[in-house]
Amino acid sequence: MLASGRSERRHRHRDEEEVAEGSLPTVTVADAAVLLAQGEVVAFPTETVYGLGADARSPLAIRQVFALKGRPTDHPLILHLGEQMPLDDWALTNDAARALGAAFWPGPLSLVLPRTSAVLDEVTGGLETVCIRRPAHPIAQQLLSAFGHALVAPSANRFGRVSATEAAHVRAELGEDVAVVDGGPATVGIESTIVDVTGPRPAILRPGAVSRRQIEAIVGPLGSSTVRVSGTLDRHYAPRTGLVVSADPDAEAERRKAQGQRVAILRALPGASYARALYAELRRLDGLGVDVLIAERSADPDLGEAINDRLARAERGSGRAGEEPTG
């Protein structure tokens, strides 16, 4: 079994800065499907970020995901379906869900719906709703097809830390504990938009690559919701170096330098480019050994909402090495 010897590998675990990119324990899609069938956890690429995949039917496999991430078990997971897997098997659908799915699936949109009895409590954190998406990445689709069943797949990183958008990031976060299907850099780079469609009007719970304007064009004016979903903690996506978000990063940098601090600046790019580069750049800058990172807010009319959401949560959680994020 490819993932055998996990306990021995843990004893050989190296710190992030010691891990060589070339030593990634990469596996093929076919190998990954076998591992998943054996109850193992496998990291794989989606268009948004790399996911930590496990069989959605296996409580034991799902618990491994929580353990590897250091994630509280009451945090819901997103269920990933292949294109040919019926949504009705897992959720009670409605007109809004069908319209949004037709417009944006497969793609970076997750929908919150009432769950069916097929969904395990381990997936939903005990809620009566389930969050579902159909990923667009060809490797994710191939893996779902080869495995033949739904997968849970939160981001493949330690709980609260910067999400992984390359296979090397997964290894830096999780060492040799997890096999990885390497699909290159994520093409979107930030997590999916999560929309609750259980109420009288759909509501965005987490902004993402599918913009508010795109969603409203399909379902009309949006409402509000307090349903608990993945990726919405107050502190999240956080580097270990302190992060400051600013509309004027140069002025902030000069102020910090005058105080004797060493700074690095993450400058805004056009929306899609900024989203694609965001986590990789946060990781790179986090490794420079400076005193503070300064990230420029996005002014993009569509993706800016999602980018700035991630930056704000990262700012609140940054500089807290060894601490657990709070809700």
C-alpha positions as CSV (number, residue, x, y, z in Angstrom):
1,M,0.0,0.0,0.0
2,L,1.5,3.3,-1.0
3,A,0.6,5.1,2.2
4,S,2.0,2.3,4.5
5,G,4.6,3.2,7.0
6,R,2.9,6.5,7.9
7,S,4.1,6.2,11.5
8,E,7.7,5.8,10.4
9,R,7.3,8.8,8.0
10,R,6.1,10.9,10.9
11,H,9.3,10.3,12.8
12,R,11.2,11.5,9.7
13,H,9.1,14.7,9.4
14,R,11.1,17.7,8.7
15,D,10.4,21.4,9.3
16,E,8.9,23.4,6.5
17,E,12.2,25.2,5.6
18,E,14.0,21.9,5.3
19,V,11.6,20.3,2.8
20,A,12.9,20.0,-0.7
21,E,10.3,20.5,-3.4
22,G,11.7,17.7,-5.5
23,S,11.0,15.1,-2.8
24,L,7.2,15.4,-2.9
25,P,5.5,12.0,-2.4
26,T,3.5,12.3,-5.6
27,V,1.2,9.6,-6.9
28,T,-0.9,9.1,-10.0
29,V,-4.7,9.5,-10.1
30,A,-5.0,5.7,-10.3
31,D,-2.8,5.2,-7.2
32,A,-4.7,7.9,-5.4
33,A,-8.1,6.2,-6.1
34,V,-6.7,3.0,-4.6
35,L,-5.5,4.8,-1.5
36,L,-8.8,6.5,-1.0
37,A,-10.6,3.1,-1.3
38,Q,-8.2,1.8,1.4
39,G,-9.4,4.6,3.7
40,E,-6.3,6.8,3.2
41,V,-6.2,10.6,2.8
42,V,-4.8,12.0,-0.4
43,A,-4.1,15.6,-1.4
44,F,-5.2,16.6,-4.9
45,P,-5.5,19.8,-7.0
46,T,-8.7,21.7,-7.6
47,E,-9.0,24.9,-9.6
48,T,-9.3,26.8,-6.3
49,V,-6.7,25.3,-3.9
50,Y,-5.3,21.8,-3.1
51,G,-7.8,19.7,-1.2
52,L,-7.2,17.0,1.4
53,G,-9.4,14.3,0.1
54,A,-11.1,11.4,1.9
55,D,-14.0,9.0,1.3
56,A,-17.2,10.9,2.2
57,R,-18.7,7.5,3.3
58,S,-16.0,6.7,5.8
59,P,-16.1,8.2,9.3
60,L,-12.6,6.9,10.0
61,A,-11.1,8.5,6.9
62,I,-12.9,11.8,7.6
63,R,-11.5,11.8,11.1
64,Q,-8.0,11.4,9.7
65,V,-8.6,14.7,7.7
66,F,-9.4,16.5,10.9
67,A,-6.4,15.0,12.7
68,L,-4.0,15.9,9.9
69,K,-5.2,19.5,9.7
70,G,-5.6,19.9,13.5
71,R,-9.1,21.1,12.7
72,P,-12.0,21.0,15.2
73,T,-14.5,18.3,14.3
74,D,-17.5,20.6,14.5
75,H,-16.3,22.5,11.4
76,P,-18.3,21.4,8.3
77,L,-16.5,20.0,5.3
78,I,-17.3,20.6,1.6
79,L,-18.5,17.6,-0.2
80,H,-16.9,17.2,-3.7
81,L,-19.0,15.4,-6.4
82,G,-18.0,14.3,-9.9
83,E,-19.9,15.5,-12.9
84,Q,-22.0,12.3,-13.2
85,M,-22.7,12.0,-9.5
86,P,-26.4,12.9,-8.7
87,L,-26.8,15.9,-6.4
88,D,-30.1,14.5,-5.2
89,D,-28.2,11.6,-3.5
90,W,-26.7,14.0,-1.0
91,A,-29.0,17.1,-0.8
92,L,-32.5,18.3,-1.3
93,T,-32.4,20.6,-4.3
94,N,-34.4,23.6,-5.3
95,D,-34.7,26.0,-8.2
96,A,-32.0,28.4,-7.0
97,A,-29.5,25.5,-6.6
98,R,-30.3,24.1,-10.0
99,A,-29.9,27.5,-11.6
100,L,-26.6,28.2,-9.9
101,G,-25.3,24.7,-10.6
102,A,-26.2,25.0,-14.3
103,A,-24.4,28.4,-14.5
104,F,-21.2,27.7,-12.5
105,W,-20.7,23.9,-12.2
106,P,-18.2,22.4,-12.5
107,G,-16.4,25.3,-11.0
108,P,-15.5,27.4,-7.9
109,L,-19.0,27.5,-6.4
110,S,-20.2,25.6,-3.3
111,L,-23.9,25.4,-2.4
112,V,-25.4,24.9,1.1
113,L,-28.5,22.7,0.9
114,P,-30.5,20.5,3.3
115,R,-28.7,17.2,3.6
116,T,-30.1,13.7,2.9
117,S,-29.6,10.7,5.2
118,A,-26.6,9.7,3.1
119,V,-24.5,12.5,4.5
120,L,-22.5,11.6,7.6
121,D,-22.5,13.9,10.7
122,E,-18.7,14.0,10.4
123,V,-19.1,15.9,7.1
124,T,-21.5,18.5,8.4
125,G,-20.3,19.1,11.9
126,G,-23.7,17.9,13.1
127,L,-25.7,20.4,11.0
128,E,-28.7,19.5,9.0
129,T,-27.2,21.2,5.9
130,V,-24.4,20.1,3.6
131,C,-22.1,22.2,1.5
132,I,-21.4,20.7,-2.0
133,R,-19.5,21.6,-5.1
134,R,-18.3,20.0,-8.4
135,P,-14.7,21.0,-9.0
136,A,-13.6,21.9,-12.5
137,H,-9.9,20.9,-12.4
138,P,-9.4,18.0,-14.8
139,I,-7.4,16.0,-12.2
140,A,-10.0,16.4,-9.6
141,Q,-12.6,15.2,-12.1
142,Q,-10.5,12.3,-13.1
143,L,-9.9,11.3,-9.4
144,L,-13.6,11.5,-8.6
145,S,-14.4,9.4,-11.6
146,A,-11.7,6.8,-10.9
147,F,-12.7,6.6,-7.2
148,G,-16.4,6.6,-8.1
149,H,-17.7,8.2,-4.9
150,A,-18.0,11.6,-3.3
151,L,-15.0,13.1,-1.4
152,V,-14.6,15.5,1.4
153,A,-11.8,17.9,0.6
154,P,-10.9,20.8,2.9
155,S,-7.8,22.8,2.0
156,A,-4.6,20.8,2.3
157,N,-2.9,22.8,5.0
158,R,-2.8,23.1,8.8
159,F,-5.9,24.6,10.3
160,G,-6.0,28.4,10.1
161,R,-2.9,28.7,8.0
162,V,-2.3,29.8,4.4
163,S,-4.0,27.5,1.9
164,A,-1.9,25.4,-0.5
165,T,-2.1,26.2,-4.2
166,E,0.9,24.0,-5.2
167,A,1.9,20.5,-4.4
168,A,5.0,21.8,-2.7
169,H,2.9,23.8,-0.3
170,V,1.1,20.6,0.8
171,R,4.4,19.0,1.6
172,A,5.6,22.1,3.4
173,E,2.4,21.9,5.6
174,L,1.9,18.2,6.1
175,G,5.3,16.6,5.5
176,E,5.3,13.0,4.3
177,D,2.1,12.1,6.1
178,V,0.0,12.5,2.9
179,A,0.4,11.4,-0.7
180,V,-0.1,14.2,-3.3
181,V,-1.4,14.2,-6.8
182,D,0.5,17.0,-8.4
183,G,-1.6,19.1,-10.8
184,G,0.6,22.2,-10.9
185,P,-0.4,25.6,-9.5
186,A,-4.1,26.2,-8.9
187,T,-5.6,28.3,-11.6
188,V,-8.0,30.3,-9.4
189,G,-6.0,30.4,-6.2
190,I,-8.7,31.2,-3.6
191,E,-11.4,29.1,-2.2
192,S,-14.8,28.7,-3.7
193,T,-17.7,31.0,-3.2
194,I,-20.2,29.5,-0.7
195,V,-23.8,30.3,-1.2
196,D,-26.6,29.2,1.1
197,V,-29.7,28.3,-0.9
198,T,-31.8,27.0,2.0
199,G,-33.6,30.3,2.7
200,P,-36.1,32.4,0.9
201,R,-33.2,34.2,-0.9
202,P,-29.8,32.9,-1.6
203,A,-27.0,34.3,0.6
204,I,-23.2,34.5,0.2
205,L,-21.5,32.9,3.2
206,R,-18.0,33.1,1.8
207,P,-17.0,35.3,-1.2
208,G,-14.9,33.6,-3.8
209,A,-14.0,33.3,-7.4
210,V,-17.7,33.4,-8.5
211,S,-18.5,37.1,-7.8
212,R,-21.6,38.6,-6.1
213,R,-22.5,40.2,-9.4
214,Q,-22.4,36.9,-11.2
215,I,-24.6,35.2,-8.6
216,E,-27.1,38.0,-8.5
217,A,-27.4,37.8,-12.3
218,I,-28.7,34.3,-11.9
219,V,-30.9,34.5,-8.8
220,G,-31.5,38.1,-8.2
221,P,-31.0,40.1,-5.0
222,L,-29.3,38.2,-2.2
223,G,-30.3,37.7,1.4
224,S,-28.4,36.9,4.6
225,S,-27.6,33.8,6.5
226,T,-25.8,32.7,9.6
227,V,-25.3,29.0,8.6
228,R,-21.9,27.7,9.8
229,V,-19.6,26.8,6.9
230,S,-15.9,26.2,6.1
231,G,-13.4,29.0,5.9
232,T,-15.3,31.7,7.7
233,L,-13.5,32.0,11.0
234,D,-12.5,35.4,12.1
235,R,-8.8,34.4,12.0
236,H,-7.8,32.2,9.0
237,Y,-5.5,31.9,6.0
238,A,-2.8,33.3,8.2
239,P,1.0,33.7,7.8
240,R,3.2,33.4,10.9
241,T,4.7,36.8,10.2
242,G,2.5,39.7,11.3
243,L,0.4,41.0,8.4
244,V,-1.0,44.5,7.9
245,V,-3.5,45.2,5.1
246,S,-3.4,48.7,3.6
247,A,-4.8,50.8,0.8
248,D,-1.4,52.6,0.7
249,P,1.3,50.0,1.3
250,D,4.2,52.4,0.5
251,A,3.1,54.9,3.2
252,E,2.6,52.1,5.7
253,A,6.0,50.6,4.8
254,E,7.8,54.0,5.4
255,R,6.0,54.3,8.7
256,R,7.1,50.8,9.8
257,K,10.7,51.3,8.6
258,A,10.9,54.6,10.6
259,Q,10.2,52.4,13.6
260,G,13.1,50.1,12.8
261,Q,11.0,47.3,11.3
262,R,11.9,45.2,8.3
263,V,9.0,45.0,5.9
264,A,7.9,43.1,2.8
265,I,5.1,44.3,0.5
266,L,2.5,42.2,-1.3
267,R,1.2,44.5,-4.0
268,A,-2.2,44.2,-5.6
269,L,-2.5,42.9,-9.1
270,P,-5.5,42.8,-11.5
271,G,-8.2,40.7,-9.8
272,A,-7.7,37.3,-11.2
273,S,-3.9,37.6,-11.1
274,Y,-4.0,38.7,-7.5
275,A,-6.3,35.8,-6.5
276,R,-4.1,33.3,-8.3
277,A,-0.9,34.6,-6.7
278,L,-2.2,35.5,-3.2
279,Y,-1.4,32.4,-1.2
280,A,1.9,31.5,-2.9
281,E,3.1,35.1,-2.4
282,L,2.0,35.1,1.3
283,R,4.0,31.9,1.8
284,R,7.0,33.3,0.0
285,L,7.0,36.5,1.9
286,D,6.4,34.7,5.2
287,G,9.7,32.9,4.7
288,L,11.8,36.1,4.3
289,G,12.3,36.7,8.0
290,V,11.0,40.3,8.0
291,D,9.1,41.8,10.9
292,V,5.9,42.6,9.1
293,L,4.2,41.9,5.8
294,I,2.1,44.7,4.2
295,A,-0.6,43.6,1.8
296,E,-2.3,46.0,-0.6
297,R,-6.1,45.8,-0.6
298,S,-7.7,44.8,-3.9
299,A,-9.8,47.4,-5.7
300,D,-11.2,44.9,-8.2
301,P,-15.0,45.3,-8.5
302,D,-15.6,41.6,-8.6
303,L,-12.8,39.5,-7.1
304,G,-11.8,42.3,-4.7
305,E,-14.5,41.2,-2.2
306,A,-13.0,37.7,-1.9
307,I,-9.4,38.8,-1.9
308,N,-9.9,41.4,0.8
309,D,-12.0,38.9,2.8
310,R,-9.0,36.5,2.8
311,L,-6.5,39.3,3.6
312,A,-8.6,40.6,6.5
313,R,-8.9,37.1,8.1
314,A,-5.2,36.5,7.5
315,E,-4.3,39.9,9.1
316,R,-6.3,39.0,12.3
317,G,-4.7,35.5,12.5
318,S,-1.1,36.5,11.5
319,G,1.9,36.5,13.8
320,R,0.4,33.8,16.1
321,A,2.6,30.8,15.5
322,G,1.5,27.9,17.6
323,E,-1.9,29.4,18.4
324,E,-5.3,28.0,17.3
325,P,-7.6,30.2,15.3
326,T,-10.8,31.3,17.0
327,G,-14.3,31.7,15.7
